[in-house]
Amino acid sequence: MQPFNQAMEEWLHKNIAEEKNHRRREILKKGLGHGTVEFLRCIWYPTVGNFDDLYPEWEVRDFNNGYRYLDLDYMPGGAKGGIEIQGYGPHARDLDVRRFKDLCWRHSLLALDGWMFLPIAYLSIKDEPRKCQQLILSF
């Protein structure tokens, strides 16, 4: 298995090079968030060993015809699996009522559109990596 940093860099560059959607390509050029990188480093890559069928910052259309981005999209054989890394601050502590409702709608509408949605707390990546790895194997 290739070292993580090299594998991730190649995977990210491949996604940027192959992306035809300018919005997503620009997001990818800015790099992945800290939580997403830690998830990939500590959970995904040691468990799965590759980034096959995994796409960062995947764009989906929402119910209001707007754009949403999933931290990671896992699409083996046409399945639709979204993985969101949720930091405590932006997804709990600092959440206002409007944002809370929006997150609930987002999860509900993705599920109704056939997505299997897997939210993972950033704190679990740090505190319970083995549980997270088992979760990914089940996913």
C-alpha positions as CSV (number, residue, x, y, z in Angstrom):
1,M,0.0,0.0,0.0
2,Q,1.3,3.4,-1.0
3,P,2.0,6.0,1.8
4,F,-1.1,8.0,2.7
5,N,0.1,11.4,1.7
6,Q,1.2,10.3,-1.7
7,A,-2.0,8.3,-2.4
8,M,-4.2,11.2,-1.2
9,E,-2.3,13.8,-3.3
10,E,-2.6,11.6,-6.5
11,W,-6.3,11.0,-5.8
12,L,-7.1,14.6,-5.3
13,H,-5.1,15.7,-8.4
14,K,-6.9,13.1,-10.4
15,N,-10.3,14.4,-9.2
16,I,-9.3,18.0,-10.1
17,A,-8.0,17.0,-13.5
18,E,-11.1,14.9,-14.4
19,E,-13.7,17.4,-13.1
20,K,-15.7,19.2,-15.8
21,N,-17.9,21.1,-13.3
22,H,-16.1,24.4,-12.6
23,R,-17.8,24.9,-9.2
24,R,-16.5,21.6,-7.8
25,R,-13.1,21.9,-9.5
26,E,-12.5,25.3,-7.7
27,I,-13.6,23.8,-4.4
28,L,-11.2,20.9,-4.8
29,K,-8.3,23.3,-5.7
30,K,-8.8,24.9,-2.3
31,G,-8.1,21.6,-0.6
32,L,-10.1,19.4,1.7
33,G,-11.1,20.4,5.2
34,H,-9.0,19.2,8.2
35,G,-11.7,16.8,9.4
36,T,-12.0,15.2,6.0
37,V,-8.3,14.7,5.8
38,E,-8.1,13.2,9.3
39,F,-10.9,10.9,8.4
40,L,-9.2,9.8,5.3
41,R,-5.8,9.4,7.1
42,C,-7.0,7.7,10.3
43,I,-10.1,5.8,9.2
44,W,-10.7,5.3,5.4
45,Y,-7.2,4.6,4.1
46,P,-6.1,2.2,6.8
47,T,-9.4,0.4,6.5
48,V,-10.1,0.3,2.8
49,G,-6.5,0.8,1.5
50,N,-7.5,2.9,-1.6
51,F,-9.7,5.7,-2.7
52,D,-11.5,3.8,-5.4
53,D,-15.1,4.9,-6.0
54,L,-14.6,7.7,-3.4
55,Y,-15.1,11.4,-4.5
56,P,-14.4,14.5,-2.4
57,E,-16.7,17.5,-2.2
58,W,-19.3,15.8,-4.4
59,E,-22.0,18.2,-5.7
60,V,-25.7,17.3,-5.5
61,R,-28.7,19.3,-6.4
62,D,-31.1,19.9,-3.6
63,F,-34.9,20.2,-3.4
64,N,-34.8,23.9,-4.1
65,N,-32.6,23.4,-7.2
66,G,-29.5,24.7,-5.3
67,Y,-26.2,23.0,-4.9
68,R,-24.9,21.1,-1.9
69,Y,-21.5,19.5,-1.4
70,L,-20.9,16.2,0.5
71,D,-17.6,15.9,2.1
72,L,-17.1,12.5,0.5
73,D,-19.2,10.5,-1.8
74,Y,-18.8,6.7,-2.1
75,M,-20.3,5.3,-5.3
76,P,-19.3,1.6,-5.8
77,G,-21.4,0.1,-8.6
78,G,-23.8,3.0,-8.8
79,A,-24.7,3.1,-5.1
80,K,-24.9,6.6,-3.5
81,G,-23.3,6.9,-0.2
82,G,-22.5,10.3,1.4
83,I,-20.1,10.7,4.2
84,E,-20.1,14.0,6.2
85,I,-17.5,14.8,8.9
86,Q,-19.2,16.8,11.5
87,G,-17.3,19.0,13.8
88,Y,-18.9,19.8,17.2
89,G,-18.7,23.6,16.7
90,P,-20.4,24.1,13.3
91,H,-22.7,21.1,13.6
92,A,-23.8,21.4,17.3
93,R,-22.5,24.1,19.6
94,D,-22.7,27.1,17.2
95,L,-25.9,26.0,15.4
96,D,-28.7,28.5,15.1
97,V,-32.3,27.4,14.5
98,R,-32.2,28.2,10.8
99,R,-29.0,26.1,10.2
100,F,-30.4,23.3,12.4
101,K,-33.5,23.1,10.2
102,D,-31.5,23.3,7.0
103,L,-29.3,20.3,8.2
104,C,-32.4,18.3,9.0
105,W,-33.9,19.0,5.5
106,R,-30.6,18.2,3.9
107,H,-30.3,14.8,5.5
108,S,-34.0,14.0,4.8
109,L,-33.9,15.0,1.2
110,L,-30.7,13.1,0.5
111,A,-32.3,10.0,2.0
112,L,-35.4,10.4,-0.1
113,D,-33.2,10.8,-3.2
114,G,-31.7,7.4,-2.5
115,W,-28.6,8.4,-0.6
116,M,-27.2,6.4,2.3
117,F,-26.0,9.1,4.5
118,L,-23.2,8.6,7.1
119,P,-22.5,11.5,9.4
120,I,-19.3,11.0,11.5
121,A,-18.4,13.1,14.4
122,Y,-14.9,14.5,14.2
123,L,-14.4,13.7,17.9
124,S,-15.1,10.0,17.1
125,I,-12.3,10.0,14.6
126,K,-9.9,11.0,17.3
127,D,-11.5,9.2,20.3
128,E,-12.9,6.0,18.7
129,P,-11.0,5.2,15.5
130,R,-11.7,1.5,15.7
131,K,-15.4,2.0,15.9
132,C,-15.2,4.4,12.9
133,Q,-13.3,1.8,11.0
134,Q,-15.9,-0.8,11.7
135,L,-18.6,1.6,10.6
136,I,-16.8,2.1,7.3
137,L,-16.5,-1.7,6.8
138,S,-20.3,-2.0,7.4
139,F,-21.0,1.0,5.1
